[in-house]
Amino acid sequence: MNPFDRVLAGSFAVFMACGLVRAFRSGIIGHEDGPLDLNEHPLAFSMLVAVNLCCVAMLAWLAAGQEVTTLWRLAAPTVGLKP
């Protein structure tokens, strides 16, 4: 990846991580249909947090200069998939 793409991926990862910190502190995470409250929709809140954490990890991996294929080769066996 070129440096501009790495900076873009890193800044987006930081932006998403800040949103996750806000979600953990307030118990409310943003969603396209409206905010999800931890007390009203705990499963949906947890799933959305998990997906956001995976996205942050992938973007941080890309910002570090690695490739998606390397991440897939490392992560696929942990969930039972063949790389």
C-alpha positions as CSV (number, residue, x, y, z in Angstrom):
1,M,0.0,0.0,0.0
2,N,1.2,3.5,-0.7
3,P,1.6,5.9,2.3
4,F,-1.5,7.9,1.5
5,D,-3.7,4.7,1.7
6,R,-2.0,3.7,5.0
7,V,-2.6,7.1,6.5
8,L,-6.3,6.9,5.4
9,A,-6.7,3.4,6.8
10,G,-5.1,4.4,10.1
11,S,-7.2,7.5,10.5
12,F,-10.4,5.6,9.8
13,A,-9.3,3.0,12.4
14,V,-8.8,5.7,15.0
15,F,-12.1,7.2,14.1
16,M,-13.9,3.9,14.5
17,A,-12.0,3.2,17.8
18,C,-13.1,6.5,19.2
19,G,-16.7,5.6,18.3
20,L,-16.3,2.3,20.1
21,V,-14.9,4.0,23.2
22,R,-17.9,6.3,23.2
23,A,-20.2,3.3,22.8
24,F,-18.6,1.5,25.7
25,R,-18.8,4.5,28.0
26,S,-22.4,5.5,27.1
27,G,-23.9,2.1,26.3
28,I,-25.3,3.5,23.0
29,I,-23.9,2.7,19.5
30,G,-24.9,4.4,16.3
31,H,-26.7,2.4,13.6
32,E,-28.3,3.3,10.3
33,D,-31.8,2.6,11.8
34,G,-31.1,4.7,14.9
35,P,-29.0,4.3,18.0
36,L,-28.8,0.9,19.7
37,D,-29.0,0.9,23.5
38,L,-27.2,-1.8,25.4
39,N,-30.1,-2.2,27.8
40,E,-32.8,-2.5,25.2
41,H,-30.9,-4.6,22.5
42,P,-28.0,-6.3,24.2
43,L,-27.4,-8.9,21.4
44,A,-27.6,-6.4,18.6
45,F,-25.3,-4.0,20.5
46,S,-22.8,-6.8,21.1
47,M,-22.8,-8.0,17.5
48,L,-22.3,-4.4,16.2
49,V,-19.4,-3.9,18.6
50,A,-17.8,-7.2,17.5
51,V,-18.1,-6.2,13.8
52,N,-16.6,-2.8,14.5
53,L,-13.7,-4.3,16.5
54,C,-13.0,-6.6,13.5
55,C,-13.0,-3.6,11.2
56,V,-10.7,-1.6,13.4
57,A,-8.3,-4.6,13.6
58,M,-8.3,-5.0,9.8
59,L,-7.8,-1.3,9.2
60,A,-5.0,-1.1,11.8
61,W,-3.4,-4.1,10.1
62,L,-3.5,-2.3,6.7
63,A,-2.2,0.9,8.2
64,A,0.8,-1.0,9.5
65,G,1.7,-1.8,5.9
66,Q,0.5,-5.4,5.8
67,E,-1.8,-7.0,3.2
68,V,-5.3,-8.5,3.6
69,T,-4.1,-11.8,2.3
70,T,-1.6,-12.1,5.1
71,L,-4.3,-11.3,7.7
72,W,-6.6,-13.9,6.1
73,R,-3.9,-16.6,6.3
74,L,-3.4,-15.8,10.0
75,A,-7.1,-15.4,11.0
76,A,-8.7,-18.2,8.9
77,P,-7.5,-21.2,10.9
78,T,-8.7,-19.6,14.2
79,V,-12.3,-19.7,13.0
80,G,-12.0,-23.1,11.3
81,L,-11.6,-22.0,7.7
82,K,-8.9,-23.0,5.2
83,P,-6.8,-20.2,3.9
